[in-house]
Every structure is written in structure tokens, then in C-alpha cells.
Amino acid sequence: MAKEVMKFTVGLDGLDAVVAALPRDGIVLLRGDLGSGKTTLVRAIAHARGLGGVSSPTFSIMQAYGTGDGFGEALCGDSGESNSEKNIKNSGENLGEMSNSNSQNLSANSDSKNANLDANLKAKKARPSIPKNAQIYHYDIYQNGVDSLMSNGLFENFDAPGLHIIEWADERLQAILWQYGYKYTQVAITGSGAARTYEVKLA
């Protein structure tokens, strides 16, 4: 069954029509060139719900709006280290220093312990807490694509009630969503200048 498609060619003052065509909850994939107005559209969606604090989550990967204070709550991505990660790395460094001053047997044991610590670090990478009570979840996967969602435990977050808007969505993400039974609405933004064309393909 073909999806319903709507097209709007509007300026900033006409975004209300685009917003009204989108679902209240579920997944919305935004596609468009750099500077096409993806974050601007998210800001209009949030404004229609009385929410503010919208900014591009390029480096935070996800921001949640409407968690109680009306402003965004950022989720830090892969760039930071948790205290547990630092402790594990420091332990590995200390073991390495001890091995340099001990016998070959101690060195071998230390190397083995360091390998185990590195494996644990990768297997137990700390994930930030993710708010589950937001009205809007705003994702940006420009930096690392779908992998940024997977590595931070955000894919599972699509089951949370609310509207999930993903900037820079691509075919790979669409294929994974389809594989796991998630329906989604697509918005393709084209054009430049005062008016842009928004093609909305409903789920």
C-alpha cells in the first residue's frame, strides 16, 4: 500500500501547515542538505506544543523537550568518558607500570589483566540515562550515522511514548526501522531562499 504524500512549498511563516500534517507521536525522519531547515522545522513543531529550547543536537546526539520544564535535556554521546571508564583505564595503566618493574611472569600476568580490563571497558561502556517522559525526542545522526543510535542505546528509546524526530536519517536507518517493525513518516526538505519544499510521506 502506497504511503500518502503531501507537498508544501512555504516560507518560515507557512511552517504551521507542515507541522499540522505530521503525527503527534511516532517516528519522523528528516532529510535535507546542510542548512535546509531541518532544525528550524523541529523548532516549529516544538513551538506548536508550547515548548522551547530547541537546538541542533549534532554533538549531543539526542535532546528531549517537554520533560517537565519545557526545555531540552541533552544526552551526551560518545565524546565523554564516565568515571567508571576512567577508573578502568587508570587501573590498566597502573598494571602496566607495575609490569615494567617486575619479572617476566608478572609482566605476562599484567598484560593478561590489561586485556581483560580493555574487554570489560568495551563490553560495559557506560550509557547516559535517557528520559522516558518527554513530548519530543530530537536526534541528530550527522556525525556517526545509525551507529550513534546503537552505541548509546537510543534505538530502544523509539518505543517510548512521544514524537521521535531524527535529522539526517538515511536509507540504512530506514531499513533497520523496517526490519524491526517501526513505522515512520518521512520529510524531505529541498530548495533554498525564502521558500522551501517539504515533501511529507506519512507512515
Buried (B, 14 or more C-beta within 10 A) or exposed (E): EEEEEBEBEBEEEBBEEBBEBBEEEBBBBBBBEEEBBBBBBBBBBBBEBEBBBBBBBBEBBBBBBBBEEBBBBBBEBBEEBEEEBEEBBEBBEEBBEBBEEEEEEBBEBBEEBBEEBEEBBEEEBEEBEBBEEBBBBBBBBBBBBBEBBEBBBBBEBBEBEBBBBBBBBEEEBBEBBEEEEBEBBBBBBBBEEEEBBBBBBBB
